Amino acid sequence: MATKLFQGVKEFKKEDFESHKKLFNELKKGQNPHTFFVGCSDSRVVPNVITKALPGELFVVRNIANVIPPYQASEEAAYKCTASALEYAVEYLEVRNIVICGHSNCGGLKALFYDEKKLNKLPIVKKWLSLLDDVKKSVEHIEDTAFREWEIEHLNILKQIDNLTTYPFVEKRYKQGKLNILGWYYIIETGEVYNYNFKKEEFEPIV
């Protein structure tokens, strides 16, 4: 399988790099991304493919279930990785957009409903997923597993948007009109992306 990776690197250099050689030469001076993209680590969800963004346009964080941990002021606060990327994107890079992108068939959200024995084999994942306890509770009453999956995938996007606004530097730039916050839902099998309409309080297809 490693052979495929090496071959991919060769093809990238020969084809993709050469076709964007001028762009890469400009990027050596630094980056100026317009968007901070928070997506799931799922291998089927690739931000640059979904958005057709070129190198230098997206500053990306991917983690299990596209989570933004709520703000913690303490220097000893946990979950520093995602929080530090968010701070860097907003405060230093001054991105104009933040996208929280969830997706269909999310394994991370499915794991919330694993039995305790199975979850205990993944202690680090279990700790991370504890950030979603309230999202889980909001759908536990739903017996239809397919509908429950659909609901939690959408609700989780809205929860992470709420978490975003707990960061003072995000809230400040958002209120100043310098930052757009977008909630997206990507359906793997159809390629459709739905954007959350805050006024209508519903997800609408991007067409």
Secondary structure by P-SEA (a helix, b strand, c coil): caaaaaaaaaaaaacccccaaaaaaaaccccccccbbbbccccccccccccccccccccccccccccccccccccccccaaaaaaaaaaccccccccccccccccccccccccccaaaaaacaaaaaaaccaaaaaaaccccccaaaaaaaaaaaaaaaaaaaaaccaaaaaaaaaccbbbbbbbbbccccbbbbbcccccbbbbcc
